[in-house]
Amino acid sequence: MTPPGRTRWVPAVVGLAVGLLVGSLVFAPARLWALVVPAITGGRIQLLNPHGTVWQGTADVRIHGDGGTLDLPGGMGWRLGASLRPDLGLHLDLMLRCCASTAWRWRWERADGQWRLAADAHRSTWDLAWLAALGSPWNTLGLRGTLRFETSTLQWRLGSSTPSPRASGVWSAQIDDLSAAVSTVRPLGSYRLSSDWQHAGQPGLVLQTLRGDLRLEGQGEWHDGRVRFRGVAEAAPERLDALSNLLNLLGRRDGARAHLRFG
């Protein structure tokens, strides 16, 4: 038989344990993200100098390439929250000070009897000159231009056994007035890379030229977590001599064309 005095202590101990657990969750430091992010990105992305909590905070962002590192200007902020209605789940607002005026919301939620990951529509603008910090081949190419990234709502169904697509949404990346240090032709042109997941569960990629003396066209797909892309780069006849060296770098030559092959 448990002594009465000891019984009176049980609720207090349980309450203290619950309070400590809740407190550790509510006030968990932001540096926990500095451990989680490198783990899930294979060390490619690091969060430095984190401030705040796991629920709301800021950090500097360092991206590792094969030959260098890029410190994202302005760093990143985040807000993490939970919701019960209309759908059970979590939402994460990412603030990219360098590139977007509004937060990009990601949601992990349960709806229609299944879990899904979703990202709200988003727009951001990126400076291609930043790529040089990642080392080869970007520092050799010396790309210049503005990349405009835009998405509709993106969704991934997790563990779905239905015949409907596991992924849905549309995104595009448009590069305006692209130039390269290895070419005297400036700008080379403007281009759009896009993917439409609305009508196919396996997302495809389409590259097209909007304007310019260097025409880039091609198609690709995601296969086993990797991108396979096939296309061509072709110089305008009056610019062939000036673009010849760049074509040699891009792929196997065939007259005024170079065959693009990745993956």
Order of alpha helices (4+ residues) and beta strands (2+ residues): alpha-alpha-beta-beta-beta-beta-beta-beta-beta-beta-alpha-beta-beta-beta-beta-beta-beta-beta-beta-alpha-beta-beta
